[in-house]
Amino acid sequence: MKLPLSFDNRIFLRLLIPGTFVSLGLLPGVMGLLRLFDIDADIVVVLPFLILTVGWFLTLLDMPIYMFLEGRRYWPRRARENGLAIQKKRLKDWLDKASELENAGDELGALEFKLRAQRYPLGNAKYPPESGEVSAMVPTELGNVIYGFETYPKVKYGVDGVFFWERIWFGLDPEMRKNLDEHQAQCDSAVYACFGSILNTVLFTFYGLLENIWGIELMSSTFRIEGYLAAMGFLVLSRLFYVAAIHVNYQFGERIKAMFDVSLDKLGIDAALAVIEHRTGVHYRTDRFYPHNVMAAWRFLRWHKFKPTPDAKSVNIEEYVSQRNDDPGAP
């Protein structure tokens, strides 16, 4: 769920701040390469150019960065399995602790752990939900928080939140769109900065190895700081930004949930249902909200498929129409 870059205070959050963090890690390497090719460039000129270029590149890599930190992609299978096991245990510990505190009469303490747990996906993110319990679905806490609010509309209303996000977005008033995007920019800033800090940890460790093994002093010629020390500092920062990303994404997720709760009338599925009805002859009631209608529209718009009956398998609508034309008596 992402919107185009906006040229206001959000550009600082999405481009300049993360770009600065990553540029600090790339700068020694860039300056070293320039010196290697006898290019006389002032750091005062190189750094701003690097910040803008890297910041822009981070916005282009928005989806892969999120997928990596969420644990949805780019993880080795064993690491993913271990991470998911840790998340399941952490969730169980929170719920057990809430129950323990509740039995001890500490309602506020129990509520705190319940709220932590409720950030995770409900009912295995299906409609209708398989249970009323939360579950860990991906191997990181950030991933589960994001997956929790992205699947909330589906669990509650049968609405694919990611697919219908922009379709509701265009029906919101400009002030509400700006408010949501400002909060999302905070999420992006924390996530990009976390990723940048992880990258810098690797880079400064590499610079330290270059200096100690091959005697190439990139650090002393640029920052006057030990590469290993800088790597440790960015490792700490990566954790701090990761925790910040969890909290701001949770706050943003609550706004997304509220948006769907009060804006289901802006889904704009009537036209899709009318097309399905015209082509297949299946009638849909549109006088009030039906999850079945939303799923039918989503199936048609997203996959160009159709279910002749609620219990039937999805079929390509063109194949269904063709079959009906060949055999008018077919169901």
C-alpha positions in Angstrom: 0.0 0.0 0.0 2.1 2.9 -1.2 1.5 6.3 -2.7 3.7 8.5 -4.9 6.4 10.6 -3.3 5.1 14.0 -2.1 7.2 17.1 -2.1 6.6 18.5 1.4 7.7 17.5 4.9 7.2 13.9 3.8 10.2 14.1 1.4 12.4 14.6 4.5 11.0 11.5 6.1 11.0 9.3 3.0 14.1 10.5 1.2 16.5 12.9 3.0 16.7 11.3 6.4 17.1 7.7 5.3 19.3 8.8 2.4 21.6 10.6 4.9 22.0 7.4 7.0 22.9 5.2 4.1 25.2 7.8 2.6 27.3 7.9 5.8 28.0 4.2 5.2 28.7 4.6 1.5 30.8 7.8 1.7 34.2 6.2 2.7 33.9 3.7 -0.2 32.8 6.4 -2.7 35.6 8.8 -1.7 38.1 5.9 -1.8 37.0 5.1 -5.4 37.3 8.7 -6.4 40.8 8.9 -5.1 41.7 5.6 -6.8 40.8 7.1 -10.2 42.5 10.4 -9.3 39.3 12.4 -9.2 39.5 15.4 -7.0 36.1 15.8 -5.4 35.2 17.7 -2.3 33.2 15.8 0.3 31.0 18.8 0.7 29.9 18.3 -2.9 29.8 14.5 -2.9 27.8 14.0 0.3 24.6 16.0 -0.8 24.6 14.3 -4.2 25.0 10.9 -2.5 22.1 11.7 0.0 19.7 12.6 -2.8 20.7 9.7 -5.0 20.6 7.1 -2.3 17.4 8.5 -0.8 15.7 8.3 -4.2 17.0 4.8 -4.7 15.6 3.7 -1.3 12.1 4.9 -2.3 12.4 2.8 -5.5 13.3 -0.3 -3.3 10.4 0.4 -0.9 8.7 -3.0 -1.5 11.8 -5.2 -1.3 13.0 -3.4 1.9 9.6 -3.9 3.6 9.5 -7.6 2.4 13.0 -8.2 3.8 12.3 -6.6 7.2 8.9 -8.3 7.4 10.5 -11.6 6.7 8.3 -12.4 3.7 11.2 -12.6 1.2 14.9 -13.0 0.9 15.3 -15.1 4.1 17.0 -18.5 4.1 14.4 -21.3 4.8 16.0 -22.2 8.1 16.1 -18.6 9.3 12.5 -18.1 8.3 11.4 -21.2 10.2 13.4 -20.3 13.3 12.0 -16.7 13.2 8.5 -17.9 12.9 9.0 -20.3 15.8 10.3 -17.4 17.9 7.3 -15.3 17.0 4.9 -18.0 17.9 6.6 -18.5 21.3 6.7 -14.8 21.9 3.0 -14.5 21.2 2.2 -17.5 23.5 4.3 -15.9 26.3 2.4 -12.6 26.0 -1.0 -14.4 26.2 0.2 -16.6 29.1 1.5 -13.5 30.9 -1.8 -11.7 30.3 -3.7 -14.7 31.8 -1.3 -14.8 34.7 -1.7 -11.2 35.5 -5.5 -11.3 35.1 -5.7 -14.2 37.6 -3.6 -12.2 40.0 -6.0 -9.2 39.7 -3.7 -7.0 37.7 -6.1 -5.9 35.0 -4.0 -3.1 33.6 -0.9 -5.3 33.3 -2.9 -8.0 31.6 -4.4 -5.5 29.2 -0.9 -4.4 28.2 0.1 -7.9 27.1 -3.3 -8.5 25.4 -2.8 -5.3 23.4 0.6 -6.5 22.3 -0.9 -9.8 21.2 -3.8 -8.2 19.4 -1.4 -6.5 16.9 -0.9 -9.9 15.3 -3.2 -11.3 12.6 -6.5 -12.7 13.7 -8.0 -16.0 12.7 -5.2 -16.9 10.3 -6.2 -13.9 8.2 -9.1 -15.6 6.5 -12.8 -14.9 6.1 -14.6 -16.1 7.9 -11.8 -16.4 10.5 -10.8 -19.9 11.5 -10.8 -18.8 15.1 -11.1 -15.8 17.3 -7.4 -16.1 18.3 -4.4 -14.2 17.0 -1.5 -16.0 15.4 2.0 -15.4 14.2 2.1 -15.7 10.4 5.6 -14.3 9.5 9.0 -14.5 11.2 9.3 -10.9 12.5 7.3 -8.8 14.9 7.2 -6.0 12.3 5.9 -8.3 9.7 3.1 -9.6 12.0 2.1 -6.1 12.9 1.8 -5.1 9.3 0.2 -8.3 8.2 -2.3 -7.9 11.1 -3.7 -4.6 9.9 -3.4 -5.4 6.2 -5.6 -8.5 6.7 -8.0 -6.9 9.1 -10.5 -5.9 6.4 -10.5 -9.4 5.1 -11.0 -11.1 8.5 -13.8 -8.7 9.4 -15.6 -8.0 6.1 -14.2 -10.3 3.5 -12.4 -7.3 1.9 -8.9 -7.8 0.5 -7.3 -4.8 2.2 -4.2 -4.5 0.0 -6.2 -4.7 -3.2 -9.0 -2.4 -2.2 -6.8 0.1 -0.4 -6.4 2.5 -3.4 -10.0 2.0 -4.4 -11.1 3.4 -1.1 -8.3 5.9 -1.1 -9.6 7.7 -4.2 -13.0 8.2 -2.4 -11.5 9.9 0.6 -11.4 13.6 1.0 -8.0 15.3 0.4 -7.4 16.2 4.0 -7.9 12.5 5.1 -5.6 11.3 2.3 -2.9 13.7 3.5 -3.2 12.7 7.1 -2.9 9.0 6.3 0.1 9.6 4.0 1.9 11.6 6.6 1.6 8.8 9.1 2.7 6.3 6.4 5.8 8.5 5.7 6.8 8.1 9.4 6.6 4.4 8.9 8.7 4.5 5.7 11.3 6.7 7.4 11.7 4.3 10.3 11.8 1.2 8.1 14.3 2.8 5.6 16.5 4.0 8.4 16.5 0.6 10.0 17.5 -1.0 6.7 20.1 1.6 6.2 21.6 1.0 9.6 21.8 -2.7 8.9 23.5 -2.0 5.6 26.0 0.4 7.3 26.8 -2.2 9.9 27.9 -4.5 7.0 29.8 -1.7 5.2 31.7 -0.4 8.2 32.6 -4.0 9.2 34.0 -4.4 5.6 35.9 -1.1 5.9 37.4 -2.4 9.2 38.5 -5.6 7.5 40.1 -3.6 4.6 42.1 -1.6 7.1 43.3 -4.4 9.3 43.9 -7.1 6.6 45.0 -5.1 3.5 46.0 -1.8 5.1 43.5 0.2 3.0 42.5 3.1 5.3 39.2 4.4 3.9 37.9 5.4 7.3 40.8 7.4 8.6 40.9 9.4 5.3 37.2 10.3 5.6 35.8 10.2 9.2 38.7 9.6 11.6 36.8 6.8 13.3 37.4 3.0 13.6 35.3 0.9 11.2 34.4 -1.7 13.8 33.3 1.0 16.3 31.0 2.6 13.7 29.6 -0.8 12.8 28.7 -1.4 16.4 27.0 2.0 16.6 24.9 1.3 13.5 24.0 -2.1 14.8 22.5 -0.5 17.9 20.8 2.1 15.7 19.2 -0.6 13.6 17.6 -2.1 16.6 16.3 1.3 17.8 14.9 2.1 14.4 13.3 -1.4 14.2 11.5 -0.9 17.5 10.4 2.6 16.3 9.1 1.0 13.0 7.0 -1.5 14.9 5.3 1.3 17.0 4.7 3.7 14.1 3.4 0.9 11.9 1.0 -0.2 14.6 -0.3 3.4 15.0 -0.7 3.7 11.2 -2.4 0.3 11.1 -5.1 1.5 13.5 -5.9 4.3 11.2 -6.1 1.9 8.2 -8.5 -0.3 10.2 -10.6 2.8 11.0 -10.6 3.8 7.4 -12.0 0.5 6.3 -14.5 0.5 9.1 -16.1 3.8 8.2 -15.4 3.8 4.4 -16.8 0.5 3.1 -19.3 2.5 1.1 -16.4 3.8 -1.0 -15.3 0.4 -2.3 -17.0 1.1 -5.7 -17.8 -2.5 -6.5 -21.3 -1.9 -8.0 -20.0 -1.5 -11.6 -18.0 -4.8 -11.3 -21.1 -6.6 -10.0 -23.2 -5.2 -12.8 -20.8 -6.5 -15.4 -20.7 -9.9 -13.8 -24.5 -10.0 -13.7 -24.8 -8.9 -17.3 -22.4 -11.5 -18.5 -23.4 -14.4 -16.3 -27.0 -13.8 -15.4 -26.2 -14.2 -11.7 -28.0 -11.5 -9.7 -26.3 -9.6 -6.8 -28.2 -7.6 -4.2 -26.6 -4.2 -3.8 -29.0 -2.5 -1.4 -26.7 -3.3 1.6 -23.2 -4.6 2.3 -22.5 -8.3 1.6 -19.0 -9.8 2.0 -20.1 -12.3 -0.7 -20.5 -9.4 -3.1 -17.1 -7.9 -2.2 -15.4 -11.3 -2.8 -17.2 -11.7 -6.1 -16.0 -8.2 -7.3 -12.5 -8.9 -6.0 -12.4 -12.3 -7.8 -13.5 -10.6 -11.0 -11.3 -7.5 -10.8 -8.2 -9.2 -9.5 -8.3 -12.6 -11.3 -11.0 -12.2 -13.9 -12.7 -15.2 -12.3 -16.2 -16.0 -11.2 -18.0 -18.5 -8.9 -21.3 -19.8 -10.5 -22.4 -20.8 -6.9 -20.9 -20.0 -3.5 -19.7 -23.6 -3.1 -18.3 -23.9 -6.7 -14.7 -23.4 -7.7 -13.6 -20.2 -9.3 -13.6 -20.3 -13.1 -12.4 -17.9 -15.8 -15.4 -15.7 -16.6 -14.7 -15.9 -20.3 -14.7 -19.7 -20.2 -17.9 -19.7 -18.1 -19.7 -17.3 -20.6 -18.5 -19.4 -23.5 -19.8 -22.6 -21.9 -23.1 -21.0 -21.3 -23.4 -19.8 -24.9 -22.6 -23.4 -26.1 -24.9 -25.0 -23.6 -27.7 -22.6 -22.5 -29.0 -25.2 -20.1 -25.7 -25.4 -18.1 -25.8 -24.1 -14.5 
